[in-house]
Amino acid sequence: MVYADLVRRWPHDVEVLTLAAQHRMTLARYREAIDLLRVARRIDPHAFHAADKLGFAYQKVNEFDKAIAAYEAARQLKPYDTDVLYDLQVLYRRTSRHQEAYDVVRAILTIDPNHSGAQRLLPYAERNRPR
């Protein structure tokens, strides 16, 4: 496997680890991807793509609190990334954190008022947030 060889050759290269993890995710080997991405995050806590992909991998194995933490770390690195924000609001809704979901939908629309996904979700988010 090409990616395994790359990881063996460069075990401390965050890009190599992230690429190998992405490959594992395409094979639905999410636990292996999580292991690689956790190593990448330890090596470079500022590795945005590793944090973002870690959130996705945790989400796929239904570890929603860890997914949220990973996406929040990615958000700290790139606060205006609407893709990360959108993924985060999905998890907030899934875990019944409706106020946080609403806040994130509003943040998306502040960044990109024409974001179609956030526009569609806003009425739902408004109805479901605590009053």
DRENLUMMAR-580563 format. One record per atom (N, C-alpha, C): residue in three letters; atom name; x, y, z. Coordinates in pm, 1 decimal, padded with zeros to 6 digits. Example, Ala and Ser with C-alpha at 12.3 -4.5 7.8 and 13.67 -1.06 7.14 Angstrom:
{code=ala site=N px=01319.0 py=-00569.0 pz=00780.0}
{code=ala site=CA px=01230.0 py=-00450.0 pz=00780.0}
{code=ala site=C px=01320.0 py=-00330.0 pz=00780.0}
{code=ser site=N px=01285.0 py=-00225.0 pz=00708.0}
{code=ser site=CA px=01367.0 py=-00106.0 pz=00714.0}
{code=ser site=C px=01290.0 py=00003.0 pz=00787.0}
This chain:
{code=met site=N px=00084.4 py=-00118.0 pz=00000.0}
{code=met site=CA px=00000.0 py=00000.0 pz=00000.0}
{code=met site=C px=00089.0 py=00124.4 pz=00000.0}
{code=val site=N px=00065.3 py=00211.9 pz=-00091.3}
{code=val site=CA px=00146.3 py=00332.2 pz=-00107.8}
{code=val site=C px=00142.9 py=00419.4 pz=00017.6}
{code=tyr site=N px=00024.7 py=00437.2 pz=00073.9}
{code=tyr site=CA px=00013.4 py=00526.7 pz=00189.5}
{code=tyr site=C px=00084.8 py=00470.3 pz=00311.9}
{code=ala site=N px=00079.1 py=00340.6 pz=00330.2}
{code=ala site=CA px=00150.9 py=00278.8 pz=00442.3}
{code=ala site=C px=00301.6 py=00299.5 pz=00426.1}
{code=asp site=N px=00350.7 py=00288.4 pz=00302.9}
{code=asp site=CA px=00493.2 py=00312.5 pz=00277.5}
{code=asp site=C px=00529.9 py=00456.9 pz=00307.9}
{code=leu site=N px=00443.9 py=00549.1 pz=00268.2}
{code=leu site=CA px=00469.7 py=00691.0 pz=00296.5}
{code=leu site=C px=00476.1 py=00716.5 pz=00446.4}
{code=val site=N px=00383.1 py=00658.1 pz=00520.4}
{code=val site=CA px=00381.1 py=00677.0 pz=00665.4}
{code=val site=C px=00505.2 py=00614.6 pz=00729.0}
{code=arg site=N px=00548.2 py=00500.1 pz=00678.7}
{code=arg site=CA px=00671.1 py=00438.7 pz=00731.2}
{code=arg site=C px=00792.2 py=00527.5 pz=00704.8}
{code=arg site=N px=00796.6 py=00587.1 pz=00587.4}
{code=arg site=CA px=00912.1 py=00671.9 pz=00551.4}
{code=arg site=C px=00911.0 py=00805.0 pz=00624.9}
{code=trp site=N px=00791.6 py=00863.0 pz=00640.7}
{code=trp site=CA px=00779.4 py=00995.0 pz=00703.2}
{code=trp site=C px=00672.1 py=00991.9 pz=00812.4}
{code=pro site=N px=00700.8 py=00925.0 pz=00923.1}
{code=pro site=CA px=00599.1 py=00907.6 pz=01027.8}
{code=pro site=C px=00565.6 py=01035.0 pz=01105.1}
{code=his site=N px=00643.1 py=01140.2 pz=01085.4}
{code=his site=CA px=00618.9 py=01265.6 pz=01157.1}
{code=his site=C px=00576.0 py=01377.7 pz=01062.8}
{code=asp site=N px=00541.0 py=01342.0 pz=00940.7}
{code=asp site=CA px=00497.3 py=01441.2 pz=00842.5}
{code=asp site=C px=00344.4 py=01450.5 pz=00848.2}
{code=val site=N px=00296.1 py=01563.7 pz=00893.8}
{code=val site=CA px=00152.2 py=01582.0 pz=00914.2}
{code=val site=C px=00074.8 py=01566.4 pz=00783.8}
{code=glu site=N px=00127.6 py=01617.3 pz=00674.8}
{code=glu site=CA px=00058.5 py=01602.7 pz=00545.7}
{code=glu site=C px=00048.8 py=01456.8 pz=00503.8}
{code=val site=N px=00154.5 py=01381.5 pz=00523.4}
{code=val site=CA px=00153.3 py=01238.7 pz=00489.9}
{code=val site=C px=00051.0 py=01165.8 pz=00576.3}
{code=leu site=N px=00051.0 py=01194.4 pz=00705.9}
{code=leu site=CA px=-00044.4 py=01130.1 pz=00796.2}
{code=leu site=C px=-00188.6 py=01165.0 pz=00759.0}
{code=thr site=N px=-00212.3 py=01290.3 pz=00724.8}
{code=thr site=CA px=-00347.4 py=01334.1 pz=00688.8}
{code=thr site=C px=-00391.4 py=01270.0 pz=00558.0}
{code=leu site=N px=-00301.8 py=01263.6 pz=00462.7}
{code=leu site=CA px=-00333.3 py=01199.4 pz=00334.3}
{code=leu site=C px=-00362.2 py=01050.7 pz=00354.0}
{code=ala site=N px=-00281.1 py=00984.8 pz=00433.5}
{code=ala site=CA px=-00303.4 py=00842.6 pz=00461.5}
{code=ala site=C px=-00437.0 py=00822.0 pz=00533.7}
{code=ala site=N px=-00469.7 py=00912.6 pz=00623.9}
{code=ala site=CA px=-00597.7 py=00903.7 pz=00694.8}
{code=ala site=C px=-00714.5 py=00923.3 pz=00598.1}
{code=gln site=N px=-00700.8 py=01017.3 pz=00507.3}
{code=gln site=CA px=-00806.3 py=01039.1 pz=00408.0}
{code=gln site=C px=-00827.4 py=00912.4 pz=00324.3}
{code=his site=N px=-00718.6 py=00846.9 pz=00288.4}
{code=his site=CA px=-00729.3 py=00722.3 pz=00213.3}
{code=his site=C px=-00803.3 py=00616.6 pz=00295.5}
{code=arg site=N px=-00769.8 py=00606.0 pz=00424.1}
{code=arg site=CA px=-00838.8 py=00508.8 pz=00510.4}
{code=arg site=C px=-00988.1 py=00540.7 pz=00516.1}
{code=met site=N px=-01021.5 py=00668.8 pz=00519.6}
{code=met site=CA px=-01163.2 py=00705.1 pz=00525.5}
{code=met site=C px=-01236.7 py=00666.2 pz=00397.4}
{code=thr site=N px=-01171.1 py=00676.4 pz=00283.0}
{code=thr site=CA px=-01236.9 py=00634.7 pz=00158.7}
{code=thr site=C px=-01262.8 py=00484.6 pz=00158.8}
{code=leu site=N px=-01188.4 py=00411.4 pz=00240.0}
{code=leu site=CA px=-01208.0 py=00267.0 pz=00253.7}
{code=leu site=C px=-01299.1 py=00233.2 pz=00372.5}
{code=ala site=N px=-01357.0 py=00335.9 pz=00434.3}
{code=ala site=CA px=-01443.8 py=00321.8 pz=00552.4}
{code=ala site=C px=-01368.6 py=00260.2 pz=00671.0}
{code=arg site=N px=-01240.0 py=00285.7 pz=00679.8}
{code=arg site=CA px=-01157.9 py=00238.9 pz=00791.7}
{code=arg site=C px=-01133.5 py=00358.3 pz=00883.8}
{code=tyr site=N px=-01241.6 py=00400.4 pz=00947.1}
{code=tyr site=CA px=-01241.8 py=00525.2 pz=01022.6}
{code=tyr site=C px=-01155.6 py=00519.0 pz=01148.4}
{code=arg site=N px=-01153.0 py=00406.1 pz=01216.2}
{code=arg site=CA px=-01070.3 py=00394.7 pz=01337.6}
{code=arg site=C px=-00922.6 py=00411.4 pz=01304.3}
{code=glu site=N px=-00879.7 py=00353.8 pz=01193.9}
{code=glu site=CA px=-00739.8 py=00369.6 pz=01151.8}
{code=glu site=C px=-00712.4 py=00515.8 pz=01117.2}
{code=ala site=N px=-00808.5 py=00579.0 pz=01051.2}
{code=ala site=CA px=-00793.1 py=00720.8 pz=01016.9}
{code=ala site=C px=-00782.6 py=00805.0 pz=01143.3}
{code=ile site=N px=-00865.6 py=00774.3 pz=01241.2}
{code=ile site=CA px=-00861.9 py=00848.6 pz=01368.0}
{code=ile site=C px=-00724.1 py=00836.3 pz=01432.2}
{code=asp site=N px=-00669.5 py=00716.5 pz=01433.9}
{code=asp site=CA px=-00536.5 py=00698.1 pz=01492.7}
{code=asp site=C px=-00431.5 py=00784.9 pz=01422.9}
{code=leu site=N px=-00433.7 py=00785.5 pz=01291.0}
{code=leu site=CA px=-00337.8 py=00866.6 pz=01214.5}
{code=leu site=C px=-00357.9 py=01015.9 pz=01239.8}
{code=leu site=N px=-00482.3 py=01058.2 pz=01242.4}
{code=leu site=CA px=-00511.3 py=01200.7 pz=01260.0}
{code=leu site=C px=-00479.0 py=01247.9 pz=01401.6}
{code=arg site=N px=-00496.1 py=01162.5 pz=01498.5}
{code=arg site=CA px=-00458.8 py=01199.4 pz=01635.4}
{code=arg site=C px=-00307.8 py=01219.9 pz=01645.4}
{code=val site=N px=-00232.5 py=01136.3 pz=01577.6}
{code=val site=CA px=-00086.8 py=01153.3 pz=01574.7}
{code=val site=C px=-00052.8 py=01285.5 pz=01505.6}
{code=ala site=N px=-00117.7 py=01312.2 pz=01393.3}
{code=ala site=CA px=-00092.3 py=01437.1 pz=01320.1}
{code=ala site=C px=-00121.3 py=01558.1 pz=01407.4}
{code=arg site=N px=-00230.2 py=01552.2 pz=01484.6}
{code=arg site=CA px=-00266.4 py=01665.3 pz=01571.3}
{code=arg site=C px=-00167.5 py=01681.3 pz=01686.4}
{code=arg site=N px=-00113.1 py=01570.1 pz=01735.5}
{code=arg site=CA px=-00010.6 py=01581.2 pz=01840.6}
{code=arg site=C px=00116.0 py=01646.6 pz=01785.4}
{code=ile site=N px=00151.8 py=01610.8 pz=01664.1}
{code=ile site=CA px=00271.1 py=01668.1 pz=01601.8}
{code=ile site=C px=00250.7 py=01816.3 pz=01573.8}
{code=asp site=N px=00134.1 py=01850.2 pz=01519.7}
{code=asp site=CA px=00105.6 py=01990.3 pz=01486.6}
{code=asp site=C px=-00037.6 py=02024.7 pz=01525.6}
{code=pro site=N px=-00056.0 py=02081.1 pz=01644.4}
{code=pro site=CA px=-00190.8 py=02117.2 pz=01689.6}
{code=pro site=C px=-00258.5 py=02222.6 pz=01601.0}
{code=his site=N px=-00180.7 py=02285.5 pz=01513.0}
{code=his site=CA px=-00236.5 py=02387.7 pz=01423.6}
{code=his site=C px=-00268.8 py=02333.3 pz=01285.1}
{code=ala site=N px=-00268.8 py=02203.4 pz=01271.1}
{code=ala site=CA px=-00297.0 py=02139.9 pz=01141.6}
{code=ala site=C px=-00449.1 py=02137.4 pz=01120.0}
{code=phe site=N px=-00497.2 py=02235.4 pz=01046.8}
{code=phe site=CA px=-00641.3 py=02250.9 pz=01024.2}
{code=phe site=C px=-00702.9 py=02127.5 pz=00959.7}
{code=his site=N px=-00644.2 py=02078.8 pz=00852.2}
{code=his site=CA px=-00704.6 py=01966.8 pz=00779.8}
{code=his site=C px=-00710.1 py=01840.5 pz=00865.4}
{code=ala site=N px=-00612.2 py=01821.1 pz=00949.8}
{code=ala site=CA px=-00614.5 py=01706.1 pz=01039.4}
{code=ala site=C px=-00730.0 py=01719.0 pz=01138.5}
{code=ala site=N px=-00751.8 py=01837.8 pz=01192.8}
{code=ala site=CA px=-00862.8 py=01858.8 pz=01287.1}
{code=ala site=C px=-00997.2 py=01840.1 pz=01217.6}
{code=asp site=N px=-01010.6 py=01897.0 pz=01099.1}
{code=asp site=CA px=-01135.1 py=01886.6 pz=01023.3}
{code=asp site=C px=-01166.2 py=01740.7 pz=00989.9}
{code=lys site=N px=-01069.4 py=01669.5 pz=00938.2}
{code=lys site=CA px=-01090.6 py=01529.3 pz=00900.5}
{code=lys site=C px=-01112.8 py=01441.4 pz=01024.0}
{code=leu site=N px=-01050.3 py=01477.5 pz=01134.8}
{code=leu site=CA px=-01072.1 py=01403.5 pz=01258.9}
{code=leu site=C px=-01218.0 py=01417.1 pz=01302.9}
{code=gly site=N px=-01272.8 py=01535.5 pz=01289.6}
{code=gly site=CA px=-01414.7 py=01554.7 pz=01321.2}
{code=gly site=C px=-01502.9 py=01465.5 pz=01236.1}
{code=phe site=N px=-01472.6 py=01459.0 pz=01107.0}
{code=phe site=CA px=-01550.6 py=01374.9 pz=01015.8}
{code=phe site=C px=-01539.7 py=01227.6 pz=01055.0}
{code=ala site=N px=-01418.0 py=01182.0 pz=01083.7}
{code=ala site=CA px=-01397.0 py=01040.7 pz=01118.0}
{code=ala site=C px=-01469.8 py=01004.4 pz=01247.3}
{code=tyr site=N px=-01460.3 py=01089.7 pz=01347.9}
{code=tyr site=CA px=-01532.7 py=01062.8 pz=01472.4}
{code=tyr site=C px=-01683.9 py=01060.2 pz=01447.9}
{code=gln site=N px=-01730.8 py=01147.7 pz=01361.8}
{code=gln site=CA px=-01873.5 py=01150.0 pz=01330.7}
{code=gln site=C px=-01916.2 py=01017.4 pz=01267.8}
{code=lys site=N px=-01833.9 py=00962.6 pz=01180.5}
{code=lys site=CA px=-01867.1 py=00837.6 pz=01112.6}
{code=lys site=C px=-01873.8 py=00718.6 pz=01208.5}
{code=val site=N px=-01802.9 py=00725.4 pz=01320.4}
{code=val site=CA px=-01809.6 py=00616.3 pz=01418.1}
{code=val site=C px=-01900.1 py=00653.1 pz=01536.1}
{code=asn site=N px=-01981.3 py=00755.9 pz=01516.1}
{code=asn site=CA px=-02082.3 py=00797.3 pz=01614.6}
{code=asn site=C px=-02024.5 py=00841.9 pz=01748.1}
{code=glu site=N px=-01905.4 py=00896.8 pz=01745.9}
{code=glu site=CA px=-01847.2 py=00956.6 pz=01866.2}
{code=glu site=C px=-01864.7 py=01107.4 pz=01853.7}
{code=phe site=N px=-01987.2 py=01150.4 pz=01879.1}
{code=phe site=CA px=-02025.4 py=01287.3 pz=01847.9}
{code=phe site=C px=-01956.1 py=01391.8 pz=01935.2}
{code=asp site=N px=-01934.9 py=01363.3 pz=02062.8}
{code=asp site=CA px=-01866.6 py=01461.4 pz=02147.4}
{code=asp site=C px=-01722.6 py=01482.5 pz=02101.0}
{code=lys site=N px=-01656.0 py=01374.7 pz=02061.4}
{code=lys site=CA px=-01518.6 py=01387.9 pz=02010.0}
{code=lys site=C px=-01519.4 py=01457.9 pz=01874.3}
{code=ala site=N px=-01621.4 py=01430.7 pz=01793.8}
{code=ala site=CA px=-01633.1 py=01498.0 pz=01664.0}
{code=ala site=C px=-01651.2 py=01647.6 pz=01684.4}
{code=ile site=N px=-01736.8 py=01683.9 pz=01778.1}
{code=ile site=CA px=-01759.4 py=01825.6 pz=01807.2}
{code=ile site=C px=-01629.8 py=01890.9 pz=01853.4}
{code=ala site=N px=-01558.0 py=01825.0 pz=01942.4}
{code=ala site=CA px=-01431.3 py=01881.3 pz=01991.5}
{code=ala site=C px=-01332.2 py=01901.1 pz=01877.2}
{code=ala site=N px=-01326.4 py=01805.0 pz=01785.5}
{code=ala site=CA px=-01234.3 py=01817.5 pz=01671.6}
{code=ala site=C px=-01276.4 py=01932.4 pz=01580.3}
{code=tyr site=N px=-01405.6 py=01941.7 pz=01551.4}
{code=tyr site=CA px=-01452.5 py=02051.4 pz=01467.0}
{code=tyr site=C px=-01434.6 py=02186.4 pz=01536.0}
{code=glu site=N px=-01452.0 py=02190.7 pz=01667.4}
{code=glu site=CA px=-01428.6 py=02316.5 pz=01738.8}
{code=glu site=C px=-01281.1 py=02356.2 pz=01732.2}
{code=ala site=N px=-01192.6 py=02257.8 pz=01736.5}
{code=ala site=CA px=-01049.3 py=02286.6 pz=01720.4}
{code=ala site=C px=-01022.4 py=02341.2 pz=01580.7}
{code=ala site=N px=-01084.8 py=02280.9 pz=01480.4}
{code=ala site=CA px=-01070.0 py=02331.7 pz=01343.1}
{code=ala site=C px=-01126.0 py=02473.0 pz=01332.6}
{code=arg site=N px=-01236.8 py=02496.8 pz=01400.6}
{code=arg site=CA px=-01297.6 py=02630.9 pz=01397.9}
{code=arg site=C px=-01204.7 py=02735.1 pz=01459.9}
{code=gln site=N px=-01133.6 py=02696.4 pz=01565.5}
{code=gln site=CA px=-01038.1 py=02789.0 pz=01626.4}
{code=gln site=C px=-00927.7 py=02827.3 pz=01527.7}
{code=leu site=N px=-00890.5 py=02731.4 pz=01443.3}
{code=leu site=CA px=-00784.1 py=02755.5 pz=01346.2}
{code=leu site=C px=-00832.0 py=02837.6 pz=01226.8}
{code=lys site=N px=-00955.9 py=02813.4 pz=01183.8}
{code=lys site=CA px=-01013.5 py=02886.8 pz=01070.4}
{code=lys site=C px=-01157.8 py=02923.1 pz=01104.5}
{code=pro site=N px=-01175.4 py=03031.3 pz=01179.5}
{code=pro site=CA px=-01309.5 py=03065.4 pz=01227.8}
{code=pro site=C px=-01409.8 py=03101.6 pz=01118.0}
{code=tyr site=N px=-01362.3 py=03130.5 pz=00999.1}
{code=tyr site=CA px=-01453.2 py=03170.8 pz=00891.7}
{code=tyr site=C px=-01474.6 py=03061.3 pz=00788.0}
{code=asp site=N px=-01437.8 py=02939.5 pz=00821.3}
{code=asp site=CA px=-01457.2 py=02828.2 pz=00729.3}
{code=asp site=C px=-01601.1 py=02777.7 pz=00744.3}
{code=thr site=N px=-01684.4 py=02809.8 pz=00647.3}
{code=thr site=CA px=-01826.1 py=02775.0 pz=00658.1}
{code=thr site=C px=-01850.7 py=02624.6 pz=00648.0}
{code=asp site=N px=-01761.0 py=02550.9 pz=00585.3}
{code=asp site=CA px=-01778.1 py=02405.2 pz=00579.9}
{code=asp site=C px=-01764.9 py=02344.2 pz=00720.1}
{code=val site=N px=-01666.9 py=02388.7 pz=00794.3}
{code=val site=CA px=-01649.5 py=02340.5 pz=00930.9}
{code=val site=C px=-01769.8 py=02382.3 pz=01015.8}
{code=leu site=N px=-01812.3 py=02504.8 pz=01001.3}
{code=leu site=CA px=-01927.7 py=02551.6 pz=01078.1}
{code=leu site=C px=-02052.5 py=02471.0 pz=01045.0}
{code=tyr site=N px=-02070.9 py=02441.3 pz=00918.7}
{code=tyr site=CA px=-02188.3 py=02364.0 pz=00878.3}
{code=tyr site=C px=-02183.3 py=02223.7 pz=00940.1}
{code=asp site=N px=-02067.4 py=02160.0 pz=00934.3}
{code=asp site=CA px=-02053.4 py=02027.6 pz=00994.6}
{code=asp site=C px=-02076.9 py=02034.0 pz=01146.0}
{code=leu site=N px=-02031.5 py=02140.1 pz=01207.4}
{code=leu site=CA px=-02049.3 py=02157.1 pz=01351.1}
{code=leu site=C px=-02197.0 py=02171.5 pz=01387.6}
{code=gln site=N px=-02272.0 py=02249.0 pz=01309.5}
{code=gln site=CA px=-02413.8 py=02265.4 pz=01343.4}
{code=gln site=C px=-02490.8 py=02135.1 pz=01326.0}
{code=val site=N px=-02447.7 py=02051.7 pz=01230.1}
{code=val site=CA px=-02511.7 py=01920.2 pz=01213.7}
{code=val site=C px=-02498.3 py=01840.4 pz=01343.5}
{code=leu site=N px=-02378.7 py=01840.5 pz=01399.2}
{code=leu site=CA px=-02355.4 py=01765.5 pz=01522.4}
{code=leu site=C px=-02426.5 py=01828.3 pz=01641.5}
{code=tyr site=N px=-02430.0 py=01959.4 pz=01647.0}
{code=tyr site=CA px=-02504.8 py=02023.8 pz=01755.0}
{code=tyr site=C px=-02652.2 py=01984.5 pz=01748.7}
{code=arg site=N px=-02709.5 py=01983.5 pz=01630.2}
{code=arg site=CA px=-02849.6 py=01942.5 pz=01617.6}
{code=arg site=C px=-02866.3 py=01795.8 pz=01654.9}
{code=arg site=N px=-02776.0 py=01712.2 pz=01608.5}
{code=arg site=CA px=-02784.9 py=01568.6 pz=01634.7}
{code=arg site=C px=-02776.2 py=01538.1 pz=01783.9}
{code=thr site=N px=-02705.1 py=01621.3 pz=01858.9}
{code=thr site=CA px=-02690.2 py=01600.2 pz=02002.8}
{code=thr site=C px=-02783.2 py=01691.6 pz=02083.5}
{code=ser site=N px=-02884.0 py=01746.6 pz=02018.0}
{code=ser site=CA px=-02987.3 py=01830.5 pz=02082.3}
{code=ser site=C px=-02931.1 py=01955.9 pz=02148.4}
{code=arg site=N px=-02823.7 py=02007.2 pz=02093.2}
{code=arg site=CA px=-02766.5 py=02133.0 pz=02142.1}
{code=arg site=C px=-02816.2 py=02243.8 pz=02048.0}
{code=his site=N px=-02944.9 py=02270.8 pz=02059.6}
{code=his site=CA px=-03013.9 py=02355.0 pz=01961.9}
{code=his site=C px=-02971.5 py=02501.2 pz=01964.9}
{code=gln site=N px=-02942.8 py=02554.7 pz=02081.9}
{code=gln site=CA px=-02897.2 py=02694.1 pz=02086.8}
{code=gln site=C px=-02763.1 py=02708.2 pz=02015.3}
{code=glu site=N px=-02673.8 py=02615.1 pz=02039.2}
{code=glu site=CA px=-02543.9 py=02620.0 pz=01972.9}
{code=glu site=C px=-02558.8 py=02602.0 pz=01822.3}
{code=ala site=N px=-02648.5 py=02514.1 pz=01781.4}
{code=ala site=CA px=-02674.1 py=02496.1 pz=01637.9}
{code=ala site=C px=-02723.6 py=02626.6 pz=01577.0}
{code=tyr site=N px=-02816.4 py=02691.4 pz=01645.2}
{code=tyr site=CA px=-02868.9 py=02820.1 pz=01596.9}
{code=tyr site=C px=-02756.4 py=02923.2 pz=01585.6}
{code=asp site=N px=-02673.9 py=02930.7 pz=01689.0}
{code=asp site=CA px=-02564.1 py=03028.2 pz=01688.0}
{code=asp site=C px=-02469.0 py=03004.2 pz=01570.8}
{code=val site=N px=-02441.5 py=02878.9 pz=01541.0}
{code=val site=CA px=-02350.8 py=02846.8 pz=01430.7}
{code=val site=C px=-02416.3 py=02878.4 pz=01296.1}
{code=val site=N px=-02543.8 py=02849.7 pz=01282.4}
{code=val site=CA px=-02614.7 py=02884.2 pz=01157.9}
{code=val site=C px=-02609.0 py=03035.1 pz=01137.1}
{code=arg site=N px=-02631.8 py=03112.0 pz=01242.3}
{code=arg site=CA px=-02623.4 py=03259.6 pz=01231.9}
{code=arg site=C px=-02480.6 py=03301.8 pz=01194.6}
{code=ala site=N px=-02380.7 py=03235.6 pz=01251.1}
{code=ala site=CA px=-02241.3 py=03268.9 pz=01219.0}
{code=ala site=C px=-02212.8 py=03241.9 pz=01071.3}
{code=ile site=N px=-02264.0 py=03131.1 pz=01020.0}
{code=ile site=CA px=-02245.1 py=03100.0 pz=00877.7}
{code=ile site=C px=-02304.7 py=03210.7 pz=00792.9}
{code=leu site=N px=-02426.1 py=03253.2 pz=00827.8}
{code=leu site=CA px=-02493.7 py=03355.7 pz=00747.8}
{code=leu site=C px=-02428.6 py=03492.6 pz=00762.8}
{code=thr site=N px=-02360.9 py=03515.6 pz=00872.3}
{code=thr site=CA px=-02284.4 py=03640.0 pz=00887.9}
{code=thr site=C px=-02165.2 py=03639.7 pz=00791.9}
{code=ile site=N px=-02101.7 py=03524.9 pz=00779.4}
{code=ile site=CA px=-01986.8 py=03511.1 pz=00690.3}
{code=ile site=C px=-02030.9 py=03509.2 pz=00544.3}
{code=asp site=N px=-02134.5 py=03431.0 pz=00517.5}
{code=asp site=CA px=-02183.7 py=03413.8 pz=00379.9}
{code=asp site=C px=-02336.1 py=03421.5 pz=00380.3}
{code=pro site=N px=-02391.3 py=03542.0 pz=00361.4}
{code=pro site=CA px=-02536.7 py=03557.5 pz=00365.8}
{code=pro site=C px=-02611.0 py=03473.9 pz=00261.3}
{code=asn site=N px=-02541.7 py=03428.6 pz=00159.1}
{code=asn site=CA px=-02606.1 py=03349.8 pz=00053.9}
{code=asn site=C px=-02584.9 py=03199.3 pz=00070.0}
{code=his site=N px=-02534.9 py=03156.4 pz=00182.3}
{code=his site=CA px=-02510.8 py=03013.5 pz=00205.9}
{code=his site=C px=-02646.4 py=02942.1 pz=00206.3}
{code=ser site=N px=-02670.3 py=02862.2 pz=00103.1}
{code=ser site=CA px=-02803.7 py=02802.8 pz=00085.0}
{code=ser site=C px=-02838.4 py=02703.4 pz=00195.5}
{code=gly site=N px=-02741.8 py=02625.5 pz=00241.4}
{code=gly site=CA px=-02770.1 py=02529.8 pz=00347.8}
{code=gly site=C px=-02811.4 py=02599.6 pz=00476.3}
{code=ala site=N px=-02738.4 py=02703.1 pz=00513.3}
{code=ala site=CA px=-02771.0 py=02777.0 pz=00635.4}
{code=ala site=C px=-02903.9 py=02851.0 pz=00619.4}
{code=gln site=N px=-02930.9 py=02903.0 pz=00501.1}
{code=gln site=CA px=-03059.8 py=02969.8 pz=00478.6}
{code=gln site=C px=-03175.6 py=02873.0 pz=00500.3}
{code=arg site=N px=-03160.3 py=02750.4 pz=00449.1}
{code=arg site=CA px=-03266.3 py=02650.2 pz=00466.0}
{code=arg site=C px=-03281.4 py=02609.4 pz=00611.9}
{code=leu site=N px=-03172.3 py=02604.9 pz=00686.4}
{code=leu site=CA px=-03176.3 py=02559.2 pz=00825.3}
{code=leu site=C px=-03221.1 py=02665.9 pz=00924.4}
{code=leu site=N px=-03209.6 py=02791.8 pz=00889.1}
{code=leu site=CA px=-03238.0 py=02897.7 pz=00985.5}
{code=leu site=C px=-03377.7 py=02887.1 pz=01046.2}
{code=pro site=N px=-03483.4 py=02868.3 pz=00967.5}
{code=pro site=CA px=-03616.4 py=02857.5 pz=01031.5}
{code=pro site=C px=-03625.6 py=02740.3 pz=01129.6}
{code=tyr site=N px=-03567.9 py=02628.6 pz=01093.4}
{code=tyr site=CA px=-03565.5 py=02512.1 pz=01182.6}
{code=tyr site=C px=-03487.9 py=02544.7 pz=01309.9}
{code=ala site=N px=-03371.4 py=02604.1 pz=01294.6}
{code=ala site=CA px=-03287.7 py=02638.6 pz=01409.8}
{code=ala site=C px=-03358.2 py=02737.3 pz=01500.9}
{code=glu site=N px=-03427.2 py=02834.0 pz=01441.8}
{code=glu site=CA px=-03500.6 py=02932.3 pz=01523.9}
{code=glu site=C px=-03613.4 py=02865.3 pz=01602.0}
{code=arg site=N px=-03684.8 py=02773.9 pz=01538.9}
{code=arg site=CA px=-03796.6 py=02704.4 pz=01605.9}
{code=arg site=C px=-03749.7 py=02615.9 pz=01720.3}
{code=asn site=N px=-03633.3 py=02558.3 pz=01708.5}
{code=asn site=CA px=-03588.3 py=02458.1 pz=01804.4}
{code=asn site=C px=-03496.0 py=02509.0 pz=01913.6}
{code=arg site=N px=-03452.5 py=02631.9 pz=01904.0}
{code=arg site=CA px=-03362.6 py=02680.3 pz=02008.8}
{code=arg site=C px=-03442.9 py=02711.3 pz=02134.7}
{code=pro site=N px=-03378.5 py=02699.2 pz=02250.5}
{code=pro site=CA px=-03448.1 py=02731.2 pz=02376.0}
{code=pro site=C px=-03481.5 py=02879.7 pz=02381.3}
{code=arg site=N px=-03587.0 py=02908.8 pz=02445.6}
{code=arg site=CA px=-03629.4 py=03049.1 pz=02458.3}
{code=arg site=C px=-03612.8 py=03097.3 pz=02599.2}
